[in-house]
Amino acid sequence: QVQLVESGGRLVEAGGSLRLSCKAKSGRTFDTSTVGWFRQAPGKEREFIAAIEWHGAKSHYADWVRLRFIVSRDTDKNVVYLQMDNLKVEDTAVYYCATDDGTQAGYEDDSEVRQAMRYWGQGTQVTVSS
């Protein structure tokens, strides 16, 4: 079982920035994994934001991200980040990271990434005030 822990969520004013972190617990590494970021706002379905493939560092983004959010990784620290800039009130949500089972080298598109996610963190709350 893979346990993921997200951190970095907090209250921020509109226009501000946050960096979320996703780390695997219990010695699990992301050496062969793809790690994705998702969010779920109250009353809405969970939506895909971005993902990064560990093997080749290829990234996938939802169309609406439009360069406001950037996913990155630190291979030495075994951490995946989500840098979020120019935050808007509508970005308020619980943000989750997830990872696959580590057997797939890469994915063609974000649809495949979403279907491959098997392990999820508990989420971190991001609240953007106007």
Number of C-alpha atoms within 10 A of each C-alpha: 8 17 16 20 18 24 19 15 18 13 13 18 14 17 14 14 16 18 15 21 22 25 21 19 11 10 10 13 16 22 12 17 20 29 29 30 27 20 21 18 16 9 6 9 9 15 15 24 24 24 30 26 25 23 15 11 14 13 20 21 20 17 11 10 13 9 12 12 20 20 23 20 19 10 12 6 9 16 18 26 24 23 15 19 16 14 22 17 15 12 18 20 21 18 27 27 31 26 26 21 15 20 9 13 12 20 17 8 13 19 12 11 22 21 9 19 18 13 15 20 19 15 22 21 20 22 20 20 16 11
